[in-house]
Amino acid sequence: MPENLDWTARGLDYEPPEIDTTKAHSARLYDYLLGGKDNYPPDREAAERLMKVMPSAQVMAQQNRLFMRRLTRYLAAGQGISQFLDIGTGIPTSPNLHEIAQQINPAARVVYADNDPIVLAHAHARLTSASQGRVAYIHADMRDTDSITTAPDLTATLDLSQPVALSILATLHFIPDDNQAYELVRRYMLPLPPGSFLALSMGTADYAPQGEGLAVSVSRAQGIRVRSRTRAEVSAFFDGLELIEPGVVPVHQWRPDADAAEVRDSEVTLYCGVARKP
């Protein structure tokens, strides 16, 4: 496998995917909230409706992104992790996870996975690695764990005998069935060796139940099913693992930078947590 995402060099034919621009999509809606340009009128309309019932939606998206940056620095610099598997990566927005990891360790290896065709299109254009490291992208549904964990691109990029950091950020609330969501995380962690990490973030109604309830209704009206979870429900994803301090907290409270902006819990409504596999 080459040292960057170059489908031509790998001898694979690439055809631009068909993208349905008539319906809102969670990845493009999130892109709009982050101030991106890779979205379409239905995405923007859905985002504006969301912001009417949840004015802090942009703050929430921005804080989740900042959590990803702090998380990656903590794992790469503080824990010596050099392998990352990011499920539900979304549309690439610089700095991406691999850019942060490879600033710390140019030999870091990252595998992204998502099932949105527009993410695939941008992955071809944007997800390039430092020459010492590797980056791969798997186009697959996160609910099909085997298609990701046994994908040739994953096994050629990551050494599963060495610790891997698995991140599933702002994605599991799109899996409304609790049993399915817990089982997905268990199946992703199963092949990872001791010393690996699990990082999650997902929506909650604990701090703004009325606004979160309206946001869920708006999302469902756009065909996007979501499920808010309590702190206890989020904590259960880490059963059997060693939670890293400060535990399960709103994303802006997880090891914030000294110059972090002041935001209220009710503006963020996303829990997060990081844990180590013993």
C-alpha positions in Angstrom: 0.0 0.0 0.0 1.3 3.5 -0.8 2.0 6.2 1.7 -1.0 8.3 0.8 -4.5 7.9 -0.5 -3.8 7.5 -4.2 -6.4 5.3 -5.8 -4.8 5.5 -9.3 -1.4 4.4 -8.0 -3.1 1.4 -6.3 -4.6 0.4 -9.7 -8.2 1.0 -8.6 -10.7 2.5 -10.9 -12.4 5.5 -9.4 -15.8 6.8 -10.5 -17.4 9.7 -8.8 -20.2 8.4 -6.6 -23.8 9.3 -7.2 -24.9 11.8 -4.5 -28.5 12.5 -3.6 -28.8 16.2 -3.2 -32.6 16.3 -2.9 -32.5 15.2 0.8 -30.7 16.5 3.8 -27.8 14.3 5.0 -26.3 14.3 8.5 -22.7 14.7 7.3 -23.5 17.6 5.0 -25.7 19.2 7.7 -22.8 18.9 10.1 -20.5 20.4 7.5 -22.8 23.5 7.2 -22.8 23.9 11.0 -19.0 24.0 10.9 -19.1 26.7 8.2 -18.2 24.3 5.4 -19.2 24.6 1.8 -19.8 20.9 0.9 -23.5 21.0 1.4 -26.7 21.6 -0.6 -29.9 23.6 -0.2 -31.8 20.7 1.6 -28.9 20.4 4.1 -28.8 24.2 4.7 -32.6 24.3 5.1 -32.5 21.4 7.6 -29.6 23.1 9.5 -31.5 26.4 9.7 -34.6 24.6 11.0 -32.4 22.9 13.6 -30.8 26.1 14.7 -34.2 27.7 15.2 -35.1 25.2 17.9 -31.5 24.7 19.0 -29.6 28.0 18.6 -26.4 26.5 20.0 -26.2 23.8 17.3 -23.1 25.5 15.7 -21.5 25.7 19.1 -22.1 22.0 19.7 -20.5 21.1 16.3 -17.5 23.3 16.9 -17.0 22.0 20.4 -17.1 18.4 19.2 -14.5 19.2 16.6 -12.3 20.8 19.2 -12.7 17.7 21.4 -11.4 15.6 18.5 -8.3 17.8 18.2 -7.6 17.6 22.0 -8.3 13.9 22.0 -5.9 13.2 19.1 -3.1 15.2 20.7 -3.7 13.4 24.0 -3.5 10.0 22.4 -0.6 10.7 20.0 1.6 12.8 22.3 0.5 11.7 25.8 -0.2 8.0 25.2 2.1 7.2 22.3 -0.7 5.9 20.1 0.3 5.8 16.4 -2.7 4.0 14.9 -6.2 5.4 14.6 -9.5 4.1 13.4 -12.1 6.8 12.9 -15.7 5.5 12.3 -18.2 7.9 10.8 -15.5 10.4 9.9 -17.8 12.8 8.0 -16.7 15.3 5.3 -13.0 16.1 5.7 -12.4 19.4 7.5 -8.9 20.6 8.1 -7.2 19.9 10.4 -8.3 16.3 10.0 -7.4 13.6 12.6 -4.5 12.3 10.6 -3.0 15.8 10.2 -3.0 16.3 13.9 -1.6 12.9 14.6 1.1 13.2 12.0 2.2 16.6 13.3 3.1 14.7 16.4 4.3 11.5 14.8 4.8 11.6 11.1 4.6 7.8 11.0 1.1 7.7 12.4 -1.4 5.5 10.5 -5.1 6.4 10.2 -8.1 4.6 8.7 -11.3 6.5 8.2 -14.7 4.9 7.5 -17.9 6.4 6.4 -20.8 5.4 4.1 -21.7 8.8 2.7 -20.9 9.1 -1.1 -19.9 12.8 -0.7 -17.4 11.8 2.0 -16.0 9.2 -0.4 -15.6 11.9 -3.1 -13.8 14.3 -0.8 -11.7 11.5 0.7 -10.2 10.9 -2.7 -9.3 14.6 -3.0 -8.2 15.5 0.5 -7.1 12.7 2.7 -3.4 12.5 2.0 -0.8 11.3 4.4 2.7 12.4 5.5 5.3 10.4 3.6 6.3 8.4 6.7 2.7 7.5 7.6 -0.3 6.0 5.9 -4.0 7.0 5.5 -6.8 4.8 4.2 -10.5 5.3 3.7 -13.1 2.6 3.8 -16.5 3.3 2.2 -18.8 1.2 4.4 -21.8 1.4 6.7 -20.7 1.5 10.4 -23.4 -1.0 11.2 -21.5 -3.6 9.1 -18.6 -4.0 11.5 -17.0 -7.0 9.6 -16.8 -5.0 6.4 -14.7 -2.5 8.2 -12.6 -4.6 10.6 -11.6 -7.1 7.9 -11.3 -4.7 5.0 -8.0 -5.1 3.1 -7.3 -1.4 3.5 -7.6 -1.6 7.2 -5.4 -4.7 7.7 -2.8 -3.3 5.3 -2.7 0.0 7.2 -3.1 -0.9 10.8 -1.1 -3.6 12.8 -3.8 -5.1 15.0 -1.2 -6.6 17.3 -0.4 -3.1 18.4 -2.7 -0.6 20.2 -5.3 1.3 18.1 -7.4 4.3 19.1 -11.0 3.8 17.9 -13.0 7.0 17.7 -16.8 7.2 17.0 -17.6 10.9 17.4 -21.1 12.4 17.1 -22.2 9.3 15.2 -23.8 6.8 17.6 -26.8 9.0 18.2 -27.8 8.0 14.6 -28.1 4.4 15.9 -31.4 4.7 17.8 -31.6 1.1 19.0 -29.5 0.8 22.2 -28.8 -2.9 22.0 -27.5 -2.4 18.4 -25.3 0.6 19.4 -23.7 -1.2 22.4 -23.1 -4.3 20.3 -21.5 -2.2 17.5 -19.0 -0.7 20.0 -18.3 -4.2 21.5 -17.6 -5.7 18.1 -15.3 -2.9 17.0 -13.3 -3.2 20.3 -13.1 -7.0 20.2 -10.2 -7.3 17.7 -8.2 -4.5 19.2 -5.4 -5.5 21.6 -4.9 -4.4 25.2 -3.6 -0.8 25.4 -6.1 0.3 22.7 -8.4 3.2 23.3 -12.1 3.9 22.7 -13.3 7.5 22.3 -17.0 8.4 21.9 -19.2 11.5 21.7 -23.0 11.5 21.3 -26.0 13.7 21.9 -27.8 14.1 25.2 -30.9 15.8 26.5 -29.6 15.9 30.1 -28.8 19.7 30.0 -31.4 21.0 27.6 -34.3 18.5 27.4 -36.8 20.8 25.7 -34.4 22.0 23.0 -32.9 18.6 22.4 -36.4 17.1 22.1 -37.3 19.7 19.5 -34.0 19.1 17.6 -34.7 15.4 17.5 -38.2 16.0 16.1 -36.8 18.3 13.4 -34.1 15.8 12.5 -36.6 13.0 12.2 -38.8 15.2 10.0 -35.9 15.4 7.6 -35.5 11.6 7.6 -32.5 11.6 10.0 -33.2 9.4 13.0 -31.4 10.3 16.2 -31.4 9.1 19.8 -30.3 11.2 22.8 -28.7 9.3 25.7 -28.2 10.0 29.4 -24.8 10.1 31.1 -25.5 6.6 32.5 -26.4 5.3 29.0 -23.2 6.8 27.6 -21.1 5.5 30.4 -22.4 1.9 29.7 -20.5 2.0 26.4 -17.3 1.9 28.4 -18.1 -1.1 30.5 -15.0 -3.3 31.0 -12.7 -0.5 30.0 -10.6 1.9 32.1 -12.1 5.4 31.8 -9.7 8.2 31.5 -10.2 11.3 33.7 -12.4 13.3 33.8 -14.7 10.4 32.7 -18.0 11.0 30.9 -18.5 14.7 30.6 -19.8 17.3 28.1 -17.3 17.5 25.2 -16.0 21.0 26.2 -15.1 19.8 29.7 -12.8 17.0 28.5 -9.3 18.2 29.2 -10.0 21.7 27.9 -7.1 24.0 26.7 -6.1 26.8 29.0 -7.5 29.3 26.5 -10.8 27.4 25.9 -13.8 29.6 25.2 -16.5 29.8 27.9 -19.6 27.8 26.9 -22.5 26.4 28.9 -23.3 22.7 29.2 -26.8 23.5 27.7 -25.1 24.9 24.6 -23.1 21.7 23.9 -25.5 18.8 24.7 -22.9 16.2 23.7 -21.3 13.8 26.1 -17.9 12.3 25.5 -15.6 9.8 27.1 -12.2 8.1 26.5 -11.2 4.7 27.9 -8.3 2.3 27.7 -8.7 -1.4 27.0 -6.9 -3.3 29.8 
